[in-house]
């Protein structure tokens, strides 16, 4: 293997603003809006639309420090690069293992897509369908990030039509004179409204993950901050209108804890309903799967280049410029629950808590920019005083803390214990792998 193929500098820098927006929209708009709106209605009634907007405020607070750093340097390893040069090499090794565990459940999107299809066409086999869905997006991403991004844009447009139809068909059924009146609005008080906003961050988050595509973006420091903010705000408006329909067409007690398809069946003719389920719910899952395949490999790729993992994993195809070995690892792991029913989702659930704790460090790590990259920070269009930098970091970290607190109330004792065990293993891995002398971390950030 030539030295040239073992570097994230060899990735194609082909993602312009249009492609980044396409991936961002596809990644943010996922199954969360279909699964969580019913839960949100149960928590706060028809104020779920307000809770949706609150969730976006929380998400953007968390994104603030990431906007500062992604607008300053190209981060070829995404969050891994931030952790490495802000907090040190051993911490980067710890992050590698946690990140890998937290992102091994891509098959869940494929299985959920198969479940949706079987709900319409009962004869469709779940296993074969999930296998085909996962394989399609694996192959699409092997053939190059540019093609995957274009495919994402097409799927986004179809999905947008389906979700817009839900709004257009649904709003005339909403009685706005009654919507904001009565006990059904902010049903359980302001605390429940805030809690619902925190919960719905699972539906509106995802924009910051575009930092993982910094290595393949044409102008990351210019485009990524804008994409993160605009895509998140646009989805917020879209989701809020969907929330009004979800909570306003039928009585609250009927739609609480129910999927979005219940209201869809009420407002749509059968043919349009089928289109909504296929082009809306199904594409919400598959666009997230495609986007995840596009960005999930970058920290592992850079970690392999740096020696935390075998360097052979860092192979980049000379024509397609894609990290085929790492894509294949995620693909094979994704096949395990499809064919054998392995509970990989349990591992992912446990590491989500630890991943959010690490995100607190990522957010606060930006305060080290004046020390770690003084010249690049001085030239950054986001350059500000140390005081403002600390405030931005604290705002982002505080938002991550809220997420951690919510997770602690949702996870079982068994899952929290498992998370602790994973953290111990990750710490041991980081320490001994670094001590082995095989780790030689390159500088994976650079001026745009």
Secondary structure as UniProt FT lines:
FT   HELIX           3..5
FT   HELIX           8..10
FT   HELIX           17..28
FT   HELIX           32..44
FT   TURN            46..47
FT   HELIX           48..70
FT   TURN            71..72
FT   STRAND          74..75
FT   TURN            76..78
FT   HELIX           79..87
FT   HELIX           89..102
FT   HELIX           107..120
FT   TURN            122..123
FT   HELIX           126..142
FT   HELIX           145..171
FT   TURN            172..173
FT   HELIX           176..179
FT   TURN            183..184
FT   TURN            186..188
FT   HELIX           190..199
FT   HELIX           201..204
FT   HELIX           207..216
FT   HELIX           220..248
FT   HELIX           252..255
FT   TURN            256..257
FT   HELIX           261..267
FT   HELIX           270..275
FT   HELIX           276..282
FT   HELIX           283..295
FT   TURN            296..297
FT   HELIX           298..306
FT   HELIX           311..314
FT   TURN            318..320
FT   HELIX           324..340
FT   HELIX           344..364
FT   HELIX           365..368
FT   HELIX           369..372
FT   HELIX           374..379
FT   TURN            381..382
FT   HELIX           386..410
FT   HELIX           413..435
FT   TURN            436..437
FT   STRAND          445..446
//
